[in-house]
């Protein structure tokens, strides 16, 4: 199945948003502060990528 650029961006955005949600969940579940910090930072990085993907999607619709 051929995917359009928009399809790819939407899938990547959904995947990235899931990672943010998962990583934030891990920070609440883990007791180890170092691991909590690691997953919090990972969530923040994924959130940056999600924002960039949203910008790319917005540019497609201009």
C-alpha positions as CSV (number, residue, x, y, z in Angstrom):
1,X,0.0,0.0,0.0
2,X,1.4,3.3,-1.1
3,X,1.3,6.0,1.6
4,X,1.2,9.7,0.9
5,X,3.4,12.2,2.6
6,X,0.5,13.2,4.7
7,X,-0.2,9.6,5.7
8,X,3.4,9.1,6.7
9,X,3.4,12.3,8.8
10,X,0.2,11.4,10.5
11,X,1.4,7.9,11.4
12,X,4.7,9.3,12.6
13,X,2.9,11.8,14.7
14,X,0.6,9.2,16.3
15,X,3.6,6.9,17.0
16,X,5.5,9.8,18.6
17,X,2.5,10.9,20.7
18,X,2.2,7.3,22.0
19,X,5.8,7.3,23.0
20,X,5.3,10.5,24.9
21,X,2.4,9.0,26.8
22,X,4.2,5.8,27.5
23,X,7.4,7.5,28.7
24,X,5.4,9.8,31.0
25,X,3.6,6.7,32.4
26,X,7.0,5.1,33.1
27,X,8.2,8.1,35.0
28,X,5.2,7.7,37.3
29,X,5.6,3.9,37.7
30,X,9.3,3.7,38.3
31,X,10.9,4.3,41.7
32,X,14.4,4.8,40.5
33,X,15.0,8.5,40.1
34,X,17.7,8.1,37.4
35,X,15.3,6.1,35.3
36,X,12.5,8.6,36.0
37,X,14.7,11.4,34.8
38,X,15.8,9.4,31.7
39,X,12.2,8.7,30.7
40,X,11.1,12.3,31.4
41,X,13.8,13.6,29.1
42,X,12.9,11.1,26.5
43,X,9.3,12.2,26.7
44,X,10.3,15.8,26.3
45,X,12.4,15.0,23.2
46,X,9.6,13.0,21.6
47,X,7.2,15.9,22.4
48,X,9.5,18.2,20.4
49,X,9.4,15.8,17.5
50,X,5.6,15.7,17.7
51,X,5.4,19.5,17.5
52,X,7.7,19.5,14.5
53,X,5.6,16.8,12.8
54,X,2.5,18.9,13.5
55,X,4.2,21.8,11.8
56,X,5.0,19.7,8.7
57,X,1.3,18.6,8.6
58,X,0.2,22.2,8.8
59,X,2.4,23.2,6.0
60,X,0.9,20.5,3.7
61,X,-2.6,22.1,4.2
62,X,-1.5,25.6,3.3
